[in-house]
Amino acid sequence: MFHALSLLIMLPLPVILNPASAQMPPIGAAAASEPAASYRLAVRLDPARQELSGEAEITIDSEAAFELLLNPRFEAGPLRIDGEPVELRPHRHGALQRWSVPAGVAGRTLALSWHGTLAGLAPDVEHRDTLGTQEPVADPRGSFLPSSSAWYPLVAREGRALLHAFTLSLDLPAGQQGLVAGHLQSESARGGRVVARFDFPHPAEGIDLIAGPYRISEQHVRSSDGRPIVLRTYFHGELAPLAAGYLDAVRDYLALYESWIGPYPFTSFAVVSSPTPTGFGMPTLTYLGIEVLKLPFIKDTSLGHEVLHNWWGNGVYPDYASGNWSEGLTTFMADYHYAERAGADKARAMRQGWLRDLSGIPSGADRPLAAFTSRMHGLDQAVGYGKAAMMFVMLRDRIGEPAFDRAIRRFWQTQRFRVADWDDLRVAFEAASGQLLEPFFTQWLDRTGLAEIALSGGRDAGDGVGVTLAQNVPPYVLEVPLRIDTRAGPTLRRVRLEQARQDFEIELDPGDSATRVTLDPDSLILRRLHRRETPPTLRELQFDRRTELLTLGDDAFTSAARTLAARLLDHAAAPHAADVAPGPDPLLVIGDEARIGRWLARHDLPLAPPEVAHRGTVRAWTLRLPSGTPLGIVAADSAQALANATRPLPHYRQQSWLVLQDARTIARGVWPAEPLSVPVTRH
């Protein structure tokens, strides 16, 4: 994940076989260290003509029946088994062509050729956030063929693509360089063509093919167990000066995670530039937009996240049927770890951001962490990344850092290149800590929502202080931090809350007395923040399906406003009439500066705050009505300025306010929050 931009860096999604379950990316069903199939592929790609042809030999290590799947863009030759043609015709079911292959072909070699024409990049590709809709794309500026598009024949059984090892020969015109995951065995040029051969001997979820007009830079290092590793950048020409810095950063990340987890499992890692501002992580490589790679902080944030995915997600595969743990663990060990290295304030701010996001999820819209498979909306990101990472923060606090690190190494050693689930993680942490952790995992994985804690009754107890904590039912079991301000200074204590309502008496040093008690001052536990602790942000509007939209301006403004709203929100917003005051539902107002000013005055609402007033070309801010309903406002100097904000503004939904100047964010912030505390009274 691009944390600083809130732009997702995604794992490659294995092909979706069942359109009805499109939000659950299926993976290989076999929880084994050996692949269930092996491929020999020869692929010829002509980006200028948008043409692809290929030949596949596939060995299946099973007698069970299976299916072959292929994108309908392609025409396939006859299927052969051990050289003999088989009378099987493809049929369409869902979005793909399918061949149903009967049982009894174990250990035999299947052969199939295919060819077809691919989609091209849009003319305004630099303004697009992804390479289309996961369809295979070919273009001289950059080609991307994701495994999720079934651009090559996939073997599937019971609705899931089988894990497979592969070798692949990629034939491209001169001037183009291409790659897939794995080890680059050889590269040769002949007759105006370049042929590269790759080997991936591990069980893979899919093959993602990338090509472009790349300049390649290399650095050679050794893994912690002595194996050679080749680091490469495949960069468009304008990025060539950045190559050395990216190679050094990858080297340092590999050293960090090898010392923390275990040896890097592959022989290479590549950073590859994309003509769009998208981002993906695959085994042995990451694919990031040209403009993204130019950002100075990417090497310190998102790059390390993607390197770590080679252990979690691409080295141990999550069992999507029981929930995707890999994004949360990667967020904890990458994004959060970097924040901790930057200081306690940075780490606290990250935890507070996760809790604000989670607290902004409306009641009834939440889902349990065990149901998270991949990010489709912002709500998925809040749960699958933030809630999961926060769970690991609490787990480390509970068992201690040494036990946590032992569990991480144990999990890697036992699950390397296997499909693992949350239970496998729990077993590793139990073995390392000697603690029974099933209740802990169950309450955070299987329950929707968060703990809601109320603090009351600060009482002077002579030699200590008394407080009352209450929570929602059924009650959570929580180690709740309390900061006690005393005459001698603040002290932090923890109390075990396991009932709906509990009274606590906390002893203090002799002669000392308390003045105030604050609940969880450093945001160390998963809980729904009280309204006083939660300043309004754009995220609240994004998550709430009741959010309405009011556009103020001419036709050009209205068009730009609707486009921006579609990007900002997770849902289609119902219209709100300009002459109607804000009601009980959240409201997003987008338009030109003058009309917005008149609308605010007409409804007795405060004008633009000083943080944004008279600054930049686009100003966005939030406020909370007396009823508690959030209101978001985006005011622009022109329709063009509003259109320019469409891409950057949605990356700052965690903010309460921001100012943009010509599509560049020049100021942003979160309104101050008030901690939940009570004074200590004396009787």
C-alpha positions in Angstrom: 0.0 0.0 0.0 1.2 3.5 -0.7 0.6 4.6 2.8 1.4 8.3 2.3 -0.8 8.5 -0.8 -3.4 6.1 0.4 -2.9 4.5 -3.0 -3.1 0.7 -2.9 -0.2 -1.5 -3.9 -2.0 -4.8 -4.6 -0.9 -8.4 -4.6 -1.7 -10.0 -8.0 -5.2 -11.3 -7.8 -5.5 -14.9 -9.0 -8.1 -15.4 -11.7 -11.7 -15.1 -10.5 -13.4 -18.3 -11.6 -16.8 -17.7 -10.2 -18.3 -14.2 -11.0 -20.7 -14.6 -8.1 -17.7 -14.6 -5.7 -15.7 -11.9 -7.5 -14.6 -10.2 -4.2 -12.9 -13.4 -3.1 -9.7 -14.0 -5.1 -9.4 -17.8 -5.2 -5.9 -19.4 -4.9 -4.5 -22.8 -5.2 -6.4 -25.2 -3.0 -3.5 -27.5 -2.3 -1.8 -26.5 1.0 1.5 -28.1 0.0 5.1 -27.0 -0.7 5.0 -28.6 -4.1 3.2 -27.2 -7.1 0.1 -29.0 -8.4 1.0 -28.3 -12.0 4.1 -27.2 -14.0 4.2 -25.1 -17.2 6.5 -24.7 -20.1 5.4 -21.5 -21.9 6.6 -19.8 -25.1 5.1 -16.4 -25.6 5.5 -13.9 -28.5 4.3 -10.4 -27.9 4.1 -7.5 -30.3 3.0 -4.4 -28.3 2.7 -2.1 -31.4 0.3 -4.5 -33.1 -1.3 -5.5 -29.7 -0.8 -9.2 -30.7 0.1 -12.2 -28.6 0.6 -15.8 -29.5 1.7 -18.6 -27.2 2.3 -22.3 -26.8 1.9 -24.1 -23.5 2.9 -27.5 -22.2 1.3 -28.3 -18.9 1.9 -31.3 -16.6 -0.8 -32.1 -14.1 0.2 -34.0 -10.9 -3.2 -35.5 -10.2 -5.7 -37.9 -11.7 -8.7 -35.8 -10.8 -10.7 -33.9 -13.4 -10.0 -30.3 -14.0 -10.7 -27.3 -16.2 -8.6 -25.2 -18.5 -9.5 -21.5 -18.6 -8.6 -18.8 -21.1 -9.6 -15.2 -21.8 -12.2 -15.0 -24.6 -9.9 -12.5 -26.5 -7.9 -15.5 -27.6 -8.5 -18.3 -30.1 -7.0 -21.6 -29.0 -5.7 -24.5 -31.1 -6.7 -28.1 -30.5 -5.9 -29.5 -27.1 -3.4 -32.4 -27.1 -2.6 -34.9 -24.4 0.7 -36.7 -24.8 0.8 -35.6 -28.4 -2.7 -36.9 -29.3 -5.5 -34.5 -30.1 -8.5 -34.6 -27.7 -12.0 -33.9 -28.9 -12.9 -31.2 -26.3 -14.5 -28.0 -27.2 -14.4 -24.9 -25.1 -17.6 -23.5 -23.6 -18.3 -20.2 -22.0 -19.3 -20.0 -18.4 -19.0 -16.5 -16.9 -16.3 -14.4 -18.4 -13.9 -17.1 -19.6 -13.5 -19.9 -22.1 -13.4 -23.3 -20.3 -12.4 -26.8 -21.3 -13.6 -29.6 -19.0 -10.9 -32.3 -18.9 -12.0 -35.6 -17.5 -10.1 -37.7 -14.9 -7.3 -40.0 -15.8 -4.6 -37.7 -17.2 -2.3 -37.7 -14.2 1.4 -37.1 -15.1 0.5 -36.5 -18.7 1.5 -33.5 -20.7 -1.2 -31.2 -22.1 -0.4 -29.0 -25.0 -2.3 -25.9 -26.2 -1.5 -23.0 -28.5 -3.4 -19.7 -28.5 -3.3 -16.3 -30.1 -5.3 -13.0 -30.1 -5.4 -9.3 -30.0 -5.1 -7.3 -26.7 -6.5 -4.0 -25.6 -4.3 -0.9 -25.9 -3.6 1.9 -23.4 -5.9 4.9 -23.4 -4.6 8.1 -24.9 -4.7 9.8 -21.5 -3.1 6.9 -19.8 -1.1 9.2 -17.5 -4.3 10.3 -15.9 -5.7 6.8 -15.3 -5.2 5.1 -11.9 -4.9 1.5 -13.2 -4.3 -0.3 -16.4 -7.9 -0.7 -17.2 -10.1 -3.4 -15.7 -7.5 -6.2 -15.3 -7.7 -7.0 -18.9 -4.5 -7.9 -20.7 -3.0 -4.7 -22.2 -0.3 -4.3 -24.9 1.2 -1.0 -25.9 4.8 0.2 -26.8 4.6 2.5 -23.8 4.0 -0.4 -21.5 2.2 -3.8 -21.6 0.7 -5.6 -18.6 -0.9 -9.0 -18.7 -2.2 -9.9 -15.2 -2.8 -13.6 -14.3 -6.3 -12.6 -13.2 -7.2 -12.0 -16.8 -6.4 -15.6 -17.8 -4.1 -14.4 -20.6 -2.6 -17.9 -20.7 -4.4 -21.3 -20.2 -5.0 -21.8 -16.4 -5.6 -25.1 -14.8 -8.4 -25.0 -12.2 -10.2 -27.5 -10.0 -13.3 -26.9 -7.9 -13.4 -23.3 -8.8 -9.7 -22.5 -7.9 -6.6 -22.1 -10.0 -3.9 -24.6 -9.1 -0.6 -23.5 -7.8 2.0 -24.0 -10.6 5.7 -23.7 -11.3 6.8 -22.5 -14.7 9.4 -21.8 -17.2 8.6 -19.1 -19.8 10.3 -17.8 -23.0 9.3 -14.3 -23.9 9.9 -13.0 -27.4 9.7 -9.3 -27.9 10.7 -6.8 -30.7 14.0 -5.0 -30.3 13.6 -1.9 -28.0 11.3 -3.7 -25.7 12.3 -5.5 -22.5 9.9 -7.8 -20.6 9.8 -10.0 -17.5 7.7 -12.3 -15.3 8.4 -13.4 -11.8 11.3 -15.7 -11.3 14.9 -16.1 -12.3 16.2 -14.7 -15.6 18.1 -17.6 -17.1 19.2 -16.1 -20.4 18.6 -13.2 -22.8 19.5 -13.1 -26.5 18.9 -10.8 -29.4 18.5 -11.9 -33.0 16.7 -10.8 -36.1 15.3 -7.6 -34.5 13.8 -9.6 -31.6 14.8 -10.1 -28.0 14.1 -13.5 -26.3 14.3 -13.8 -22.5 13.9 -17.1 -20.6 12.6 -17.2 -17.0 12.3 -20.0 -14.4 10.0 -20.0 -11.4 10.4 -23.4 -9.6 8.1 -22.6 -6.7 4.3 -23.0 -6.5 2.9 -19.7 -7.9 -0.6 -18.4 -7.8 -0.3 -17.0 -11.4 2.0 -15.4 -14.0 1.9 -11.7 -14.6 3.7 -10.5 -17.7 5.2 -7.0 -18.0 7.0 -5.3 -21.0 8.0 -1.8 -21.9 10.8 0.3 -23.4 13.0 -0.3 -20.4 16.6 0.6 -19.4 17.9 -2.1 -17.0 20.3 -1.4 -14.1 21.6 -4.1 -11.8 23.2 -4.6 -8.4 24.4 -8.0 -7.1 24.1 -8.9 -3.4 24.1 -12.1 -1.4 21.4 -13.5 0.8 21.9 -14.2 4.5 22.5 -17.9 3.6 25.1 -17.0 1.0 23.0 -17.3 -2.2 23.6 -14.7 -5.0 20.6 -12.3 -5.6 20.3 -10.0 -8.6 18.6 -6.6 -8.0 17.3 -4.8 -11.1 15.4 -1.8 -12.1 13.4 -1.8 -15.4 12.8 1.9 -15.8 11.5 4.2 -18.5 14.3 6.4 -19.7 13.2 9.5 -17.7 13.7 7.5 -14.5 17.2 6.3 -15.2 18.9 8.7 -12.7 16.8 7.1 -9.9 17.9 3.6 -10.5 20.9 3.5 -8.1 18.9 4.8 -5.2 16.1 2.3 -5.7 18.6 -0.6 -5.9 20.3 0.5 -2.7 16.9 0.8 -1.0 15.9 -2.8 -2.1 19.3 -4.1 -0.8 18.7 -2.5 2.6 15.1 -3.9 2.8 16.2 -7.4 2.0 18.8 -7.2 4.8 16.2 -5.9 7.3 13.7 -8.7 6.6 16.2 -11.5 6.3 17.4 -10.6 9.8 13.8 -10.5 11.1 12.2 -13.4 9.2 14.6 -15.6 7.4 16.5 -15.7 4.1 15.0 -14.1 1.0 13.2 -17.0 -0.9 14.1 -16.0 -4.4 17.1 -15.2 -6.6 16.2 -11.7 -7.8 14.0 -8.7 -7.2 13.0 -6.0 -9.7 11.5 -2.6 -9.5 9.5 -2.0 -12.7 8.0 1.3 -13.9 4.5 1.5 -15.3 3.1 4.2 -17.6 0.1 4.6 -15.2 0.2 5.6 -11.5 -0.8 2.0 -10.5 1.1 -0.3 -8.2 1.2 -4.0 -7.9 3.4 -6.5 -6.0 4.3 -9.9 -7.4 6.9 -12.5 -6.5 10.4 -11.1 -7.2 9.1 -7.7 -8.4 7.0 -4.6 -7.9 5.3 -2.6 -10.7 4.9 1.1 -9.9 3.8 4.1 -11.9 6.4 6.5 -13.3 5.1 9.5 -11.4 4.8 7.4 -8.2 8.5 6.4 -8.5 9.5 10.0 -8.7 8.0 10.8 -5.3 10.9 11.0 -2.9 9.2 9.2 0.0 8.3 6.0 -2.0 11.7 4.4 -1.3 11.1 4.9 2.4 7.5 3.6 2.5 5.8 1.7 -0.2 8.9 0.0 -1.7 9.6 -1.8 1.6 6.0 -2.9 1.8 6.3 -4.6 -1.6 9.7 -6.2 -0.8 8.1 -7.7 2.4 5.3 -9.2 0.3 7.9 -11.6 -1.0 7.7 -13.3 2.4 4.0 -12.6 3.2 1.6 -13.2 0.3 4.1 -14.3 -2.3 6.3 -16.6 -0.1 3.5 -17.9 2.2 0.1 -17.7 0.5 -3.0 -16.6 2.5 -6.0 -19.0 2.6 -8.6 -16.6 1.2 -11.4 -18.8 2.2 -10.6 -18.1 5.9 -9.4 -14.6 5.4 -6.3 -12.8 4.1 -3.8 -12.2 6.9 -0.9 -11.1 4.7 -1.9 -7.5 4.2 -2.3 -6.8 7.9 1.0 -8.5 8.8 2.8 -6.7 6.0 1.3 -3.4 7.1 2.5 -4.0 10.6 6.0 -5.2 9.7 6.5 -2.5 7.0 4.4 0.7 7.3 4.1 0.6 11.0 7.7 -0.5 11.6 8.9 2.5 9.6 6.7 4.8 11.6 8.1 3.3 14.9 11.7 3.9 13.6 10.7 7.5 12.9 9.7 8.0 16.5 6.9 7.4 19.0 4.8 10.3 17.7 4.8 8.9 14.1 3.7 5.5 15.4 1.0 7.0 17.6 -0.3 9.0 14.6 -0.5 5.9 12.5 -2.5 4.0 15.2 -4.8 7.0 15.6 -5.4 7.1 11.9 -6.4 3.4 11.8 -8.8 3.9 14.7 -10.3 7.0 13.1 -10.9 5.1 9.9 -12.5 2.1 11.7 -14.6 4.4 13.9 -15.9 6.0 10.7 -17.5 2.8 9.5 -21.2 3.1 10.1 -23.0 0.6 12.3 -24.1 -2.3 10.3 -21.6 -1.7 7.4 -18.6 -3.4 9.1 -17.5 -6.9 8.5 -15.3 -9.3 10.5 -11.6 -9.3 9.8 -11.8 -13.0 8.9 -14.0 -12.0 5.9 -11.4 -9.7 4.4 -9.9 -11.2 1.2 -8.7 -8.2 -0.9 -9.3 -4.5 -1.1 -12.3 -3.5 -3.2 -13.3 -0.3 -1.3 -11.9 1.9 1.4 -13.8 0.0 4.0 -11.9 -3.1 3.0 -8.6 -1.2 3.5 -9.6 0.0 6.9 -10.4 -3.6 8.1 -7.9 -5.7 6.2 -4.9 -3.4 6.6 -5.6 -1.1 9.6 -7.6 -3.4 11.9 -5.3 -6.4 11.2 -2.2 -4.3 11.8 -3.6 -3.0 15.0 -4.3 -6.5 16.1 -0.7 -7.4 15.6 0.3 -4.3 17.7 -1.8 -5.6 20.6 -0.5 -9.2 20.1 3.1 -8.0 20.4 2.2 -6.0 23.5 0.6 -9.1 25.0 3.3 -11.7 24.4 6.4 -9.4 24.2 8.6 -8.6 21.3 11.1 -11.5 21.6 8.2 -14.1 21.5 6.6 -12.2 18.6 9.8 -12.3 16.6 10.3 -16.0 17.4 6.8 -16.7 16.1 7.4 -14.8 12.9 10.5 -16.9 12.2 8.7 -20.1 13.1 5.8 -19.3 10.8 8.1 -18.6 7.9 10.1 -21.8 8.5 7.0 -24.0 8.7 4.8 -22.4 6.0 7.2 -21.4 3.3 5.5 -21.8 -0.1 2.4 -23.2 1.5 -1.1 -21.9 1.8 -1.6 -20.8 5.5 -4.5 -19.4 7.4 -5.1 -17.5 10.6 -5.0 -20.7 12.6 -1.5 -21.4 11.4 -0.4 -18.0 12.5 -2.1 -18.5 15.9 -0.3 -21.8 16.4 3.1 -20.2 15.7 2.4 -17.4 18.2 1.2 -19.9 20.8 4.3 -22.1 20.4 6.6 -19.1 20.7 4.9 -17.5 23.7 3.6 -20.5 25.6 0.2 -18.8 25.8 -3.3 -19.9 24.8 -4.2 -17.3 22.2 -7.4 -18.7 20.7 -9.8 -16.3 22.6 -7.6 -13.3 21.5 -7.7 -14.3 17.8 -11.4 -15.3 17.9 -12.6 -11.9 19.3 -10.7 -9.9 16.8 -11.2 -12.1 13.7 -14.8 -13.2 14.0 -16.6 -10.3 15.6 -17.8 -7.3 13.6 -17.3 -3.8 15.0 -15.0 -2.7 17.8 -15.1 -2.4 21.5 -16.8 0.7 22.7 -15.5 1.8 26.1 -16.9 4.5 28.4 -14.9 6.0 31.3 -16.5 7.5 34.3 -16.3 8.0 38.1 -12.8 9.3 38.8 -12.7 8.9 42.6 -10.1 9.6 45.1 -9.5 6.4 47.0 -7.1 7.6 49.6 -4.0 5.6 48.6 -5.1 5.5 45.0 -7.8 6.3 42.4 -11.0 4.6 41.5 -12.6 4.5 38.0 -15.4 2.7 36.2 -15.2 1.3 32.8 -18.2 0.1 30.7 -18.3 -1.6 27.3 -20.6 -3.0 24.8 -21.9 -6.6 25.1 -21.0 -9.3 24.6 -17.9 -7.9 26.4 -14.4 -8.0 25.0 -11.4 -9.1 27.1 -9.1 -6.0 27.0 -6.0 -4.8 28.7 -7.0 -1.1 28.8 -4.2 1.5 29.3 -5.1 4.4 31.6 -2.9 7.5 32.1 -3.2 8.8 35.6 -2.1 12.4 36.1 -0.8 12.8 39.7 0.9 15.5 41.6 4.2 13.7 41.1 3.6 13.4 37.3 1.7 11.1 34.9 1.9 7.3 35.2 0.5 4.7 32.8 -1.3 1.6 34.2 -3.2 -1.2 32.6 -6.4 -2.8 33.8 -8.1 -6.0 32.6 -11.6 -5.3 31.4 -13.7 -8.4 30.8 -17.2 -7.5 31.9 -19.8 -5.1 30.6 -19.1 -2.8 33.6 -16.2 -2.9 36.1 -15.0 -0.8 39.0 -11.2 -0.5 39.4 -9.1 0.7 42.3 -5.6 1.6 41.3 -2.9 2.1 43.9 -0.5 5.0 43.8 2.7 5.8 45.6 2.3 6.7 49.2 1.5 10.4 49.6 0.6 10.9 45.9 -2.8 11.8 44.6 -4.5 11.7 41.2 -6.0 14.7 39.4 -7.3 13.2 36.1 -7.6 9.8 34.4 -7.4 9.4 30.6 -8.5 6.4 28.6 -6.0 4.8 26.2 -4.1 8.0 25.6 -1.7 6.5 23.0 -4.4 4.6 21.0 -3.0 1.1 21.8 -6.2 -0.9 21.7 -8.8 -1.6 19.1 -11.9 0.4 20.0 -14.4 2.7 18.5 -13.4 6.2 19.4 -15.9 8.5 21.2 -17.2 11.4 19.1 -15.0 13.8 21.1 -12.0 11.8 20.1 -12.9 11.6 16.4 -12.6 14.8 14.3 -14.5 14.7 11.1 -12.6 13.4 8.0 -13.4 12.7 4.4 -13.2 9.0 5.3 -16.5 9.2 7.2 -18.3 10.4 4.0 -16.6 7.7 2.0 -17.7 4.8 4.2 -21.3 5.9 4.8 -23.7 4.7 2.1 -26.2 7.4 3.2 -23.8 10.2 2.1 -25.6 12.6 -0.3 -24.1 14.8 -2.9 -24.8 18.5 -3.7 -23.1 20.1 -6.7 -23.0 23.9 -7.0 -22.0 25.4 -10.3 -22.5 25.4 -14.1 -22.6 22.3 -16.3 -18.8 22.0 -16.3 -18.6 22.2 -12.5 -21.4 19.7 -12.1 -19.6 17.2 -14.4 -16.3 17.6 -12.7 -18.0 17.4 -9.3 -19.7 14.1 -10.1 -16.5 12.6 -11.3 -14.7 13.6 -8.1 -17.5 12.3 -6.0 -17.4 8.9 -7.7 -13.7 8.7 -6.8 -14.2 9.9 -3.2 -17.0 7.7 -2.2 -17.5 3.9 -2.1 -21.0 4.2 -3.4 -23.2 6.2 -5.7 -24.5 9.2 -3.8 -28.1 10.4 -3.9 -28.6 14.0 -4.9 -29.3 16.7 -2.3 -31.2 19.8 -3.3 -29.5 23.2 -2.9 -32.5 24.8 -1.1 -32.7 22.0 1.5 -30.6 22.4 4.7 -28.3 19.5 5.7 -30.3 16.7 7.3 -29.5 13.6 9.3 -27.5 12.0 6.5 -23.8 12.9 5.7 -23.5 15.4 2.9 -20.7 16.1 0.4 -20.9 19.6 -1.2 -18.7 20.2 -4.3 -18.7 23.4 -6.5 -17.4 26.8 -7.2 -16.1 29.0 -4.4 -18.7 31.8 -4.7 -21.8 29.5 -4.8 -20.5 27.4 -1.9 -20.0 30.6 0.2 -23.6 31.7 -0.5 -24.9 28.2 0.3 -23.1 28.1 3.6 -24.4 31.5 4.6 -27.9 30.7 3.6 -27.9 27.7 6.0 -26.1 29.5 8.8 -23.0 27.3 8.5 -19.5 28.5 9.1 -17.5 29.7 6.1 -14.1 28.3 5.1 -11.8 28.0 8.1 -8.5 29.9 8.2 -6.5 26.8 7.4 -7.9 26.7 3.9 -9.5 30.1 3.2 -8.0 32.0 0.2 -5.4 29.4 -0.4 -4.6 27.3 -3.5 -7.0 26.5 -6.4 -9.1 23.8 -4.5 -10.0 23.8 -0.8 -11.5 20.8 1.0 -12.7 20.8 4.6 -15.0 18.9 7.0 -17.1 19.9 9.9 -19.5 18.2 12.2 -23.0 19.5 12.6 -24.5 19.7 16.2 -26.3 16.5 15.5 -23.0 14.8 14.9 -23.5 14.4 11.2 -20.3 15.0 9.1 -20.3 17.5 6.3 -17.6 17.7 3.6 -17.0 20.7 1.3 -14.8 20.9 -1.8 -14.6 24.5 -3.2 -12.7 25.2 -6.4 -11.7 28.3 -8.3 -12.7 26.7 -11.7 -14.1 23.6 -13.2 -10.6 22.8 -14.5 -9.1 23.1 -11.1 -11.7 20.7 -9.8 -11.0 18.3 -12.6 -7.2 18.5 -11.7 -8.0 17.5 -8.1 -9.8 14.3 -9.2 -6.8 12.1 -9.0 -4.8 13.5 -5.9 -7.7 14.5 -3.6 -9.1 10.9 -2.9 -5.7 9.9 -1.6 -6.2 12.2 1.4 -9.4 10.9 2.8 -7.9 10.5 6.2 -7.6 14.3 6.4 -10.0 16.8 7.9 -8.9 19.6 5.5 -6.5 20.1 2.6 -5.5 22.7 0.0 -4.4 21.9 -3.6 -2.6 24.1 -6.0 -2.8 22.8 -9.6 -3.3 19.2 -8.6 -0.6 19.4 -6.0 -1.4 19.2 -2.3 0.2 22.1 -0.5 -1.3 21.8 3.0 -3.4 19.3 4.9 -4.3 18.4 8.4 -6.6 16.7 10.9 -8.7 18.8 13.3 -7.6 18.5 17.0 -9.2 15.7 19.0 -10.1 15.7 22.7 -9.0 12.7 24.7 -11.5 10.8 26.8 -10.8 11.6 30.4 -12.4 12.3 33.7 -11.3 14.5 36.6 -10.7 12.9 40.0 -13.1 14.1 42.7 -12.6 14.0 46.4 -15.4 13.5 48.9 
